[in-house]
Amino acid sequence: EVLAILKDIFTANPVPSAQMQMIIAQSLNMSLRSVQIWFQNRRQRLRRKQREGGDVAAPLEDEEEVAREDTEASRLTRAQLFQ
């Protein structure tokens, strides 16, 4: 569910401000650095997919691993983040 929230935020804004990154980190019980790296990696994957002519909507290979790592994170709802 943390992964789904991050994806939703990325879809709405792939380059969140520093303030928004801090809010995301606190809300999802993640470090600020983890949030920064997650967005950097996601943007890089998107650019790579676009260069290769691949389907940018296709799921990425490591999403299941990330989801497993994030299962202990906060139970924040998407609505709370987008307020």
N, C-alpha and C positions, 0 to 999 in steps of 0.2 A: 504494500500500500504506500510506503514511502516513495518507492520508485514511481508509482503512478502519479503521486503528487508532484514529484520533480519533473516528470514528463509533461504534466499539465502546465506547470509554470514555464517550462522551456518552450512549449508550443505558443504560449501567450507572449513570452519575452525571452528570447535566447541569450540576451545579455542584460541580466538584472543589475541594478545599481548596487553599490557597496552596501547601502542601507538595506536594500531588499535582501541581499545575500545574508546579512546578519539576522534579519527577521526569519528567513528560511532556516538558517542554521539553528537558531534558538527554538523555533517552533517544531522542528523535526528531531531535536536532540542530536544534532550533528555538529562537528567542528566547522568553523568558518572556512578553514582550508579545505575540508572535504567537499563543501558546497562549491567552492571556487573550482576545484579540480574536476568535480562532476560536470559542471557547465562547460569548462574548457574541453574536456574529453568529448562531450556530446556535440559541441560545435565542430570539433575536428572530425568526428565520425561523419557528421552531416556533410561537411566539405568534401571529404574523401568519397562518400557515396555519390555526391553530385559530379565530381570529376570523373568517376568511373562510369557514370551514366546509369547507376543502379537506382533501385526504387528507394527513395529516402524514407518512405513509410514502412519499409521492411523492418522487422524486429532485429535487434542487434544480439550477437552471440552471447555476450556476457550479462545480459539483463537478469537471467535467472540467478546468477551468482550474486549480483548486486542486491537483488530482492531478498535473498537468504540472509545477507549481511545486515540488511535494514529491518528485519522482522522484529528486532527488539526496540526499535525506535519509537518515538512518541506516537500516539494514536490520533494525531491532529487530522481534522477533516479538511477537505479541499476548500469548503466554504469559509472556514476560519482563515485560511491563508489569503484568499482573494478578497477579503473585506477591506 
